[in-house]
């Protein structure tokens, strides 16, 4: 159970940190704040959460390994995770949140060498610095409190993810000119109209807008 709690905490921390980093990067790069979250409510970037969990699982046995081994494992795991997240978003929602088609050595615009190298560097930082600190932080939290916090987050995440999915699907239906056919769709049209969805997923683009190389 401790291991399960640990991975939930890592997922949560990475989701929040990823959201903060992406938002800050947008501010520094473009000069304005723009939403970079994956879900309609919580400040969560799910791709970073998945990446943190996968890196932790993959690198747990490499804590004492040489830097080049950690880099190589992180390079491969991070690249696969990024590709899967991009493909999953495109299949489910018909959109993508990033596109590397303009960068050299990319695969379908979903991953590229530059960001795979970043994953490798992040893996080294993760296993040598962040993982030990995370283990110490989690160890300070009483086990009973751990259970409350973890299951409360899981319940919230399931609700947020489910609502985000149906809101995004309804958004796509509105783009096709489909009128609401039930109370749920009326609710979504009222509380998650196009303007709000565009604000939440400001960095998301329809697949039709992107020319894959």
Secondary structure, DSSP 8 states (H G I E B T S, - for coil): -HHHHHHHHHHHHHHHHHHHHHHHHHHHHHSS-----SSSSSS--HHHHHHHHHHHHHHGGGTTS-HHHHHHHHHHHHHHHHHHHHHHHHHHHSEES---TTSSSEETTTEEHHHHHHHHHHHHHIIIIIHHHHHHHHHTS-HHHHHHHHHHHHHHHHHHHHHHHHHHHHHHHHHTT----SHHHHHHHHHS-HHHHHHHTTT-EEGGG----
